[in-house]
Amino acid sequence: MKMSTRGRYGLRVMMELALHHGKGPVPVETIANNQEISGKYIHNLMSSLHSAGLARTVRGPKGGYELARPPSEITALDAVEALEGKNVLMECVADASSCRRAGRCAQAAAISSSPM
């Protein structure tokens, strides 16, 4: 799987927030400077991360963004899925109704079970 710019930048933003966890909200300008990502793009990424319950906004003069949970409770996969959606190799693994052979397909059974 090749990750998009959205996923890569989103992971960088989440890592920046994790580095500052417990020290209060991180201003957008700090994230933008440290990660070399535009503030506008950071706001765009944060919308998805906020909707997924991974980050929150703190308003006011000392506001910014912070993680919604401790870093130990958030995985890189959580962030990537919030930004890019769930990635499955075959549609039927995520939604059996998308294929008439879903109940008897060897490929889908192999992918959804333990690794070979």
VENJO-V35261 format. One record per residue. SS is DSSP state (@ for helix, = for strand, . for the rest). PHI is phi in whole degrees, -180 to 180 (none if undefined). NEAR is the number of other C-alpha atoms within 10 Angstrom. Layout:
SS_PHI_NEAR, SS_PHI_NEAR
//
This chain:
._none_6, ._-102_5, ._-87_10, ._-76_12, @_-59_9, @_-57_16, @_-67_21, @_-64_13, @_-65_20, @_-62_26, @_-65_20, @_-64_17, @_-64_24, @_-64_25, @_-65_17, @_-62_19, @_-65_23, @_-65_18, @_-64_12, ._-102_14, ._-57_17, ._86_11, ._-110_10, ._96_15, ._-65_19, =_-102_21, ._-62_18, @_-56_19, @_-62_15, @_-66_13, @_-61_22, @_-60_17, @_-68_11, @_-69_12, @_-106_14, ._54_12, ._-127_17, ._-66_13, @_-59_16, @_-62_10, @_-69_13, @_-62_19, @_-59_14, @_-63_13, @_-64_20, @_-65_22, @_-59_15, @_-69_18, @_-67_24, @_-68_17, @_-60_12, ._-83_16, ._77_14, ._-96_22, =_-142_20, =_-140_19, =_-102_18, =_-116_15, ._-88_10, ._113_7, ._-61_7, ._-108_10, ._-84_14, =_158_18, =_-120_23, =_-151_26, =_-68_25, ._-83_18, ._-138_14, ._-59_12, @_-56_15, @_-66_7, @_-101_9, ._-122_15, ._-103_12, @_-60_13, @_-62_13, @_-56_17, @_-67_23, @_-63_21, @_-66_15, @_-66_22, @_-90_24, @_-118_14, ._88_11, ._-70_12, ._-109_12, ._-122_12, ._-70_12, ._-134_14, @_-56_14, @_-67_20, @_-68_18, @_-85_14, ._-144_10, @_-60_13, @_-72_12, @_-81_12, ._-141_13, ._-71_10, ._-101_12, ._-54_17, ._-75_12, ._-131_9, ._-87_12, @_-67_10, @_-63_12, @_-63_19, @_-66_14, @_-67_12, @_-73_14, @_-82_14, ._-95_8, ._-65_7, ._-63_6, ._-72_5
//
